[in-house]
């Protein structure tokens, strides 16, 4: 049985870290979860950077 982990916005951004953690989740080593609030915060962060659409 995989351990349940909850990813917060601080680990969903930057992209290389997010990619690594998502791959761990896809490998069934953990049951990866995140909240709608954390995902929204991640998107708001990326859109506030200069040069981001």
N, C-alpha and C positions, 0 to 999 in steps of 0.2 A: 504494500500500500504506500503510495506516494505521500510525502508531507505536503500540507497545504501552506502556500506562501501568498502573501498579498503584496503586490508591487505598488509602491507609492510613486508620485510624479518625479521625485528626485532620482529614481533609478530608471525611469522611462526616457529620460533625456540626460545625456547625449545618446545619439544613435548607436555607437558601437557597444555601449553597455546594455542598451535595450535589446539589441540583436543577440548578444550573448545570453541574457536572461530569458528571452523568448525561446531560444534554441534549447535551453535547459528544460523549459516547460514542455516543449514539443517532444523531448526525449523521454517523458514520463518519469523523470527523476523527482520532479515536484509537480504538484497541482497548482499551476500559476493562476492567480486571480488579481484583479485590480478593480477599483471602484470607478464609477462614471466621473466622480469629482476629480480623481487623480488623472484620468485620461484627459479631461477638459483642461486641467491645469497644465498638463504637458503640451497640449496644442496651443494654449494661450502663450506659453513661454516661447515656443518655436516661432510663432507669428509676431512676437514683439522684437525679435532680433532684426537688426538692419539687413536688408537684402532678401529677407524671407517673404514669400507671397502671403 
